[in-house]
């Protein structure tokens, strides 16, 4: 053997060099790789060759390969080795740890890593039973030098990760090792603490001596490794080890925060420790971090944070972020936040708790991060401020009240949107360039950041509302008085106005958010007499007098007016000026050239004005009744005199006036008003001309111009544009205006106003709606248009489309990106006029018309109630129009039918119409969708199987791949929406039970944040059939369609569909059937469907638990009556027949003692484990087998019996019938 080892080593060295050589051809590299792998798998020379190659004389790459060979032997051959071989290999590994490495600063990190892996693999197989002195040997190694000490720390860390974190061992071995670690944790922790203290002291001492820098760095390296190892243990050991000796560990970690080379690792350890959960008495020692020593160190680091993470670049021409220091700041910030959570927890649950004396210093440290230049650090502090401001006791403390005021002033800076990574106009840009990839990424972050800031600001305003008002009032007055600053050329729009990056806009925008957050809190938390009415009226008057031609600034002004409108209630004379301001903004323009399209900013400000009017009318309709006539007159004047007002804006103003008219509370008067208001729409929509157009596909296409050939240079015929606008306006009215009509909420007012027409048998009032007769007159043509829209996809009608509009029915680009999850550009800094191609306009028109048809029809049920659902022949009309020609309707058009129309129809339908209306619609719908989706999923599965063959060919056609991805995503979305519709139709969830364990609020919240797994397992017990579901179940055909759909869907390749359907729908639907007689074939199919789903989705833990639960429920419910299920179980791969027999016996024997639910779940899970599919990434993995060792000796429990035969207590003598005893 000695002769062949050197030869084999030479061949292996040559092969490794070939693999690592960049110039090697692919074939040679594959051959060399194959040779190396075959050697590791089958050669008897692995150990001697591995030891030879791992010698220090070789290069790091060769040594690493040699060590990998040894690791491979331990992982895959250990069980077949002789005891002597194991001992010899273990001795060789320990020798490598002692003498097989270079010094701690010279040795490569990957060599250290593989050495630690080798040792840990042996520990996992032999400790503690066959290697009881392992810990002593590790301790002895640390006496040999820094390199060995670092290796020991790496070994202890990897052992904790494998056993506790990743749990890569069989249960018995893991339990043995974890138990032994726990038993020895006192000595392990003391050992690590001592190592840390020694090397930190040596580092400090030698770092200050000239010429000893190399030695100091070695001690620093060991200290870093020790801190990393401590971090791996602090997360799970008993809290007593962390808080021993008056929190010595925490104190040491706090002091290390001032050491630049160790502060990051120390902060990470501290963060893990302070984030631990536990009982109040266990957490109480954490309050020592609020003591003078610790809080002073933290405060000092926090206050120097702003300049700590930046330095001059090497060339001295710029400033750059030092990544390690910046990461340290992030960890330190997280430490402060974790301290805040511990503070809030103890303040709410510990009866002995007293507010720390240094609370002021703590909040100052937290505020230092809130005012830091980095947006990420600012955002990290927000949840902690929220916890403090929300806390019942702490929020009343003077320190927190003062900090709330300071926080509100800080928001004046933090709400200003600056720091785009592509720019350099603010100090925060430097940090943003590190935290974000691009401006779009930063913009997405900013949306979340602002939302969180707004929530915290509301809480702060609740604590000090008047101070908040004075801050925002002063800020708003300053903005009104300041001239508009559009900034430089990079922040100016194409028309010379402000862009979203202009200094004035970002200031106005920030002030607007503050104002919106404040006003609601003032009215909630201040008595009426304390409201700052006069000051608010002054602000409103200043806003009404403020004139600007900049749309972005005007939009902010409108938001402020809308926010301050509640104060108008106290000064009614301001109502008219406010409305005039809003009406003028509805027709706002910046350009007099009508041939130039409006910019997005102008469109937005007009829509903003319309939305503000609707909001005011919705929230204060009674108050606006005083100016109802003026409102109507002004609206009519606008409609008749301003040709620039769009149909969408007209519709919005009509919605607003309808909202006010609801206050008539007089059916006849409101009906007359609506008839007058909607007369033009009714006349146009019911005209004979439009009736013909809406009912004939060819005429419809001609009417909207889709059959005309137009180039981009040609101007479209104006009459065609008008035709499309007419249709759009009518549909906007149908979908928007009618839903605004409401009856009085009070029954007596409704009866007095003539809204009640009768009562149901159960005594519930039957209402009528003033808009019913108008809507019903429009309904025939709406059905006609829906019928025509669906028939447009027929081949004969597609042929009528011109070459220009041939792609009209395709999904629009923006919808396509949304479906595919492609990030769309969120920023449009240069707000230029929006030009669209003829095809884009036509696609947008068809998409909007289609959606609005179903919005109108869906809203009708909620708005008209009995008047709609009682229409004679409604079911037949919907069937022929909505569901008439679905075979040719593409998936993206089918989605609104289910999501918008059917969902609303079902949710609003009175129970008395379930049989006559919903059953005839839903049965055929579920049957059709099952057939359609089954075919589509079959195609998707077939593509998955053929992917390997066609991959290269497919990749060459990028557009084809994108189209296939789009089609698959649409099928997934359509399926999800259908299953969601099935769920809301048939399944109702019971309200979750309140937390009964008496846990404090914070702990209860933690318990609520359970994983999807737990939710999925428990949800089957908390669902029941809705009344509609019970009605549908009575119809056998519908019931079978729903069951087939649900149990088929769980096998389609989408985990979301599988998990939601299996947890919410399947058992809820099947439960009623289990009470009756099912065909054996049906029972077999249901159970097999679940097993098939496990084969497809079982690799995912959430689906695995859900499907196991479902399979067990079916088996236990139906197995006593259907022996066929036993036959199915016997076919499960690798099933334990003996365990199955035992399970069946306990299930079938009524006298047998039933095990608990958790135990039954585990038993059943093991029985059907063979059905679970393997993830692709796991299919070719070589299995590692670790044998269980003899169980550790367990000492018998101490007998607590106070009366033992061996103990002479004298009690027996007291009662013994003997003279001596007496």
Secondary structure by P-SEA (a helix, b strand, c coil): cccaaaaaaaaaaaaaaaaacccccaaaaaaaaaaaaaaaccccaaaaaaaaaacccccaaaaaaaaaaaaaaaacccccccaaaaaaaaaaaaaaaaccccccccccaaaaaaaaaaaaaaaaccccccccaaaaaaaaaaaacaaaaaaaaaaaaaaaaaccccccccaaaaaaaaaaaaaaaaaaaaaaaaaaaaaaaaaaaaaacccaaaaaaaaaaaaaaaaaaaaaccccccccccccccaaaaaaaaaaccccccaaaaaaaaaaaaaccccccccccccccccaaaaaaaaaaaaaccccccccccccccccccaaaaaaaaaaaaaaaaaaaaaaaaaccccccccccaaaaaaaaaaaaaacccaaaaaaaaaaaaaaaacccccccaaaaaaaaaaaaaaaaaaccccccccccccaaaaaaaacccaaaaaaaaaaaaaaaaaaaaaaaaacaaaaaaaaaaaaaaaaacccccccccccccccccccccaaaaaaaaaaaaaaacaaaaaacccccccaaaaaaaaaaaaaacccccaaaaaaaaaaaaaacccccccccaaaaaaaaaaaaaaccccccccccccaaaaaaaaaaaaaaaaaaaacccccccaaaaaaaaaaaaacccccccaaaaaaaaaaaaaaacccccaaaaaaaaaaaaaaaaaaaacaaaaaaaacaaaaaaaacccccccccccccaaaaaaaaaaaaaaaaaacccccccccccaaaaaaacccccccccbbbbbbbcaaaaaaaaaaaaaaaaaaaaacccaaaaaaccccccccccccaaaaaaaacccccccccccccccccaaaaaaaaaaaaaaaaaaaaaacccccccccccccaaaaaaaacccccccccccccccccccccaaaaaaacccccccccccccaaaaaaaaaaaaaaaaaaaaaaaaacccaaaaaaacaaaaaaaaaaaaaaaaaaaaaaaaaaaacccccccccccccccaaaaaaaacccaaaaaaaccccccccaaaaaaaacaaaaaaaaaaaaaaaacccaaaaaaaaaccccccaaaaaaccccaaaaaaaaaaaaaaaaaccccaaaaaaaaaaaaaaaaacccccaaaaaaaaacccccaaaaaaaaaaaaccccccccaaaaaaaaaaaaccccccccccccbbbbbbbbcccccccccccccccccccccccccccccccccc
